[in-house]
Every structure is written in structure tokens, then in C-alpha cells.
Amino acid sequence: MPKQTVRKSVDRSYQESRSGSSTSDFFKNFKGYHQSDGYAGYNELHNRDDITGVGCMAHVRRKFMDIVKITKKPGIASKIIDIISKLYDIERMVKELPYEQIYQIRQERSLPIMEQLHQTLLYYQDQAPPTSILGKAINYPLKQWPKLVVYLENGQIRIDNNDSERAIKPFVIGRKNWLFNNTEKGAKASSIIFSIIETCKANEINSYNYLRYLFANIHKAKTKQDLRSILPYNIDPGFLNL
């Protein structure tokens, strides 16, 4: 059974701050799963009945990796990383499978490992001061636990949000060069252009060819449905290469 095709969109908009209200405003028409790190600004969004917050295992792993890099010897952090690595081994194995099959394998193989991880974190929680680097690393996933296990319930959900991290990386790198947008209109224009280009990448569409097509045809769009029809995930990549 072939892998299902999913429309992929990378959306950005300019917001004056990272406050919870800004996030909620951006996602005001969104319903479904929202995957993120443990930033408190997402709490308001995840408290909505029509949105389910999903945690990111990569952010969990990163905190323990920082400890391993410092200590450079086996310890509690390396034990936890070994458990997390088993989860990622399963994800590499199932990534091309149909979503229902991914769900079944996760239930059979990932769920017991997640339970092992949870018990290990609880066991070591009292052995590390809460304010220490290890204590913070342990308490982070424990606080996030209800969100971290959500990926087990749906084969379409990833174990982490690394796809999003990669999508924003070009903007983050560029920001170091330009530092600031000169005007709010410029910031909004920048967010639109980056959204289009990264959505092209996510759907394996040549962004240069797509932009040429878009600029030549956008004037023909008279309704919102017309605009949706020429979004990157609605365009046949082969058509743009003609």
C-alpha cells in the first residue's frame, strides 16, 4: 500500500512578539494537532478544545545531549539518550509506511519504550537537584509528558518537529545578516515570500519555476478558491518543468 499524499504548507506571518496572544491570533482558524517545544507561549493555544498540543522528542533529547557533551562519560543522561534512540530507530524504520501501519507498530513497539522512558525519568527525578542541568533536563519531559505521548495515537504525527525547525533555518540564518526588517510592511512581505518558498520545498517543487508561474498567473485569480488552486501543494511539479 503506497504512502498517502499529504498537502504540506509552511506558513509564516509577522507578529510583534512571541506572546501567547500572538500565537493564538495566528492559529485562530486552525483546528487539529499543533507540535512544538515546551515554550509557555503555546499554552494558551493548546488549552483550546479544538487543538491538541504535541510535544517534541528532539528538544528532550537535546537537553540530555548537552550534558553528555560536557561530561563525556556514561551516566544518567546517556542512559536516557539510549532509550530515546530506540524510539528513533523505530521511526526510521516506519517513515515510508502507510499511516495506519505506523500507528500499529508504534503501539506494539514504541509504547513500551515510552513507558520505560517515563519510569526512568521518574526514578532519577529525585536524584538530581531541580535547578541543576540534569534536574532541568529530567523535569522538562515529565512536564511535557501528556504532549510527548500524543504522537503514538496518530501515524501522521512525527515524533518531533524537526521538519519545522529545518523550514525556519534559512530565515534564522538570513536574519543574522539583515538583523532587522526596516518596516512592518517589509516584515510581512518577507514572511509571505519565505512561506511560499518553504512550502515549495516541502512539496518538492522548484521554487524558481513556481514563482515565475505565480507572477504570470496570480492576476487571473478572482476568488479565494482561485488563489488556493495555485498554491504550491496544488500544482503538478511536472507542469512547472515544461
C-alpha positions as CSV (number, residue, x, y, z in Angstrom):
1,M,0.0,0.0,0.0
2,P,1.6,3.3,-1.1
3,K,2.3,6.2,1.3
4,Q,-0.6,8.7,1.5
5,T,-0.1,12.1,-0.1
6,V,-0.5,15.0,2.3
7,R,-0.6,18.6,1.4
8,K,2.3,20.4,3.1
9,S,2.3,24.0,3.9
10,V,4.8,26.3,5.7
11,D,3.0,29.4,6.9
12,R,4.6,32.5,8.5
13,S,3.2,35.8,9.5
14,Y,4.8,38.8,11.2
15,Q,3.9,39.2,14.9
16,E,5.3,41.9,17.2
17,S,6.0,39.4,19.9
18,R,6.1,35.7,20.9
19,S,3.3,36.1,23.3
20,G,0.5,33.6,23.7
21,S,-2.0,36.0,22.2
22,S,0.1,36.4,19.1
23,T,0.3,32.6,18.6
24,S,-3.5,32.3,19.2
25,D,-4.2,35.0,16.7
26,F,-2.1,33.3,14.0
27,F,-3.8,30.0,14.6
28,K,-7.3,31.4,15.1
29,N,-8.8,29.4,12.2
30,F,-6.7,26.3,12.9
31,K,-8.1,23.0,14.3
32,G,-6.1,19.8,14.9
33,Y,-2.6,18.9,16.2
34,H,0.0,21.6,16.9
35,Q,3.5,20.3,17.5
36,S,6.1,22.4,19.3
37,D,8.6,22.6,22.1
38,G,7.7,23.4,25.6
39,Y,7.6,27.2,25.2
40,A,5.0,28.6,27.5
41,G,3.6,30.9,24.8
42,Y,1.9,27.9,23.3
43,N,-0.1,27.0,26.4
44,E,-3.0,29.4,25.5
45,L,-3.2,27.7,22.1
46,H,-3.0,24.2,23.5
47,N,-5.8,24.9,26.0
48,R,-8.3,25.2,23.2
49,D,-10.7,22.3,22.8
50,D,-10.2,22.1,19.1
51,I,-6.4,21.9,19.2
52,T,-4.2,19.1,20.6
53,G,-0.7,20.0,21.7
54,V,2.0,17.6,20.6
55,G,5.5,17.6,22.2
56,C,8.9,17.3,20.5
57,M,11.2,14.5,21.4
58,A,14.1,16.2,19.7
59,H,14.0,19.0,22.2
60,V,14.0,16.4,25.0
61,R,17.0,14.6,23.6
62,R,18.9,17.8,23.0
63,K,18.9,18.7,26.7
64,F,20.5,15.3,27.6
65,M,22.9,15.5,24.7
66,D,24.2,18.8,26.1
67,I,25.1,17.0,29.3
68,V,26.8,14.1,27.6
69,K,28.9,16.6,25.6
70,I,30.1,18.2,28.8
71,T,30.6,15.0,30.9
72,K,31.9,12.9,28.1
73,K,31.3,9.7,30.1
74,P,28.4,7.3,30.6
75,G,25.8,8.4,33.2
76,I,22.1,9.1,33.7
77,A,21.9,11.4,30.6
78,S,23.5,8.8,28.3
79,K,21.1,6.1,29.7
80,I,18.1,8.2,28.8
81,I,19.5,9.0,25.4
82,D,19.9,5.3,24.7
83,I,16.2,4.8,25.4
84,I,15.2,7.7,23.2
85,S,17.5,6.3,20.4
86,K,15.4,3.2,20.3
87,L,12.3,5.3,19.6
88,Y,14.1,7.0,16.7
89,D,15.3,3.6,15.3
90,I,11.6,2.7,15.0
91,E,10.8,6.0,13.3
92,R,13.5,5.5,10.7
93,M,12.1,2.0,10.0
94,V,8.4,3.1,9.6
95,K,8.8,6.5,7.9
96,E,7.8,5.3,4.4
97,L,4.9,3.0,5.6
98,P,1.2,3.9,5.5
99,Y,0.0,5.9,8.5
100,E,-2.2,3.1,9.9
101,Q,0.7,0.7,9.8
102,I,2.9,3.3,11.5
103,Y,0.3,3.6,14.2
104,Q,0.2,-0.1,14.8
105,I,3.9,-0.5,15.0
106,R,4.2,2.4,17.4
107,Q,1.5,0.8,19.6
108,E,3.4,-2.5,19.6
109,R,7.0,-1.3,19.9
110,S,7.2,2.4,20.7
111,L,4.6,2.5,23.5
112,P,6.5,0.1,25.8
113,I,9.7,2.1,25.2
114,M,7.9,5.3,26.1
115,E,6.7,3.7,29.3
116,Q,10.3,2.7,30.1
117,L,11.4,6.2,29.4
118,H,8.8,7.6,31.7
119,Q,9.6,5.3,34.5
120,T,13.4,6.0,34.1
121,L,12.8,9.8,34.3
122,L,10.6,9.3,37.4
123,Y,13.3,7.1,39.0
124,Y,16.1,9.7,38.6
125,Q,13.9,12.8,39.3
126,D,14.7,12.8,43.0
127,Q,18.4,12.1,42.4
128,A,19.1,15.4,40.7
129,P,18.5,18.9,42.2
130,P,15.7,20.5,40.2
131,T,17.8,23.6,39.4
132,S,20.8,21.6,38.1
133,I,21.3,21.0,34.4
134,L,20.4,17.3,34.8
135,G,17.4,18.2,37.0
136,K,16.1,20.6,34.4
137,A,16.6,18.0,31.6
138,I,14.7,15.4,33.6
139,N,11.8,17.7,34.6
140,Y,11.3,19.1,31.1
141,P,9.9,15.9,29.5
142,L,8.0,15.0,32.7
143,K,6.1,18.3,32.5
144,Q,5.6,17.7,28.8
145,W,4.7,14.1,29.1
146,P,1.0,14.3,28.1
147,K,2.0,16.1,24.9
148,L,5.0,13.8,24.2
149,V,2.9,10.6,24.0
150,V,0.4,12.1,21.6
151,Y,2.4,11.1,18.5
152,L,1.6,7.5,19.4
153,E,-2.1,7.9,18.7
154,N,-1.8,9.0,15.0
155,G,0.6,7.7,12.3
156,Q,0.6,11.1,10.6
157,I,2.2,12.8,13.6
158,R,6.0,12.9,13.8
159,I,8.0,12.2,16.9
160,D,9.5,15.7,16.7
161,N,9.1,19.0,14.9
162,N,12.4,18.9,13.2
163,D,10.7,19.4,9.8
164,S,9.5,22.8,11.1
165,E,13.0,23.5,12.5
166,R,14.6,22.9,9.2
167,A,11.9,25.0,7.4
168,I,12.7,28.1,9.5
169,K,16.5,27.6,9.4
170,P,17.0,29.7,6.2
171,F,15.2,32.6,7.8
172,V,17.1,32.3,11.0
173,I,20.4,32.3,9.1
174,G,19.3,35.2,7.0
175,R,18.2,37.2,10.0
176,K,21.8,37.2,11.2
177,N,22.7,39.1,8.1
178,W,19.9,41.6,7.8
179,L,19.2,41.7,11.6
180,F,16.0,43.8,11.3
181,N,13.3,44.4,8.7
182,N,13.1,48.2,8.1
183,T,9.3,48.4,8.3
184,E,6.4,46.3,9.4
185,K,5.2,46.0,5.8
186,G,8.7,44.7,4.9
187,A,8.4,42.1,7.7
188,K,5.0,40.9,6.4
189,A,6.3,40.7,2.8
190,S,9.3,38.7,4.0
191,S,7.1,36.3,5.8
192,I,4.9,35.7,2.7
193,I,7.9,35.1,0.5
194,F,9.5,32.7,2.9
195,S,6.2,30.9,3.3
196,I,5.9,30.4,-0.4
197,I,9.5,29.2,-0.9
198,E,9.5,26.8,2.0
199,T,6.1,25.4,1.0
200,C,7.6,24.7,-2.4
201,K,10.5,22.8,-0.8
202,A,8.1,20.8,1.4
203,N,6.2,19.7,-1.7
204,E,9.3,19.1,-3.8
205,I,8.5,21.9,-6.2
206,N,11.2,24.1,-7.9
207,S,10.6,27.4,-6.2
208,Y,12.1,29.5,-9.0
209,N,9.8,27.9,-11.6
210,Y,6.9,28.2,-9.3
211,L,7.4,31.9,-8.6
212,R,7.6,32.5,-12.4
213,Y,4.3,30.7,-12.8
214,L,2.8,32.5,-9.8
215,F,3.7,36.0,-11.1
216,A,2.4,35.2,-14.5
217,N,-1.0,33.8,-13.3
218,I,-1.9,35.4,-10.0
219,H,-3.7,38.2,-11.7
220,K,-6.2,35.6,-13.1
221,A,-7.3,34.6,-9.6
222,K,-10.6,36.4,-8.7
223,T,-11.7,34.4,-5.6
224,K,-10.1,32.7,-2.6
225,Q,-10.7,29.3,-4.3
226,D,-8.8,30.6,-7.3
227,L,-5.9,31.5,-5.1
228,R,-5.9,28.1,-3.3
229,S,-5.8,26.4,-6.7
230,I,-2.4,27.9,-7.5
231,L,-0.8,27.3,-4.1
232,P,2.4,25.1,-4.3
233,Y,0.7,21.9,-3.0
234,N,-2.0,22.1,-5.7
235,I,0.5,22.4,-8.6
236,D,1.8,19.4,-10.5
237,P,5.7,19.7,-10.3
238,G,6.0,18.3,-13.8
239,F,3.8,21.1,-15.1
240,L,6.2,23.7,-13.9
241,N,9.2,22.0,-15.5
242,L,7.6,22.2,-19.0
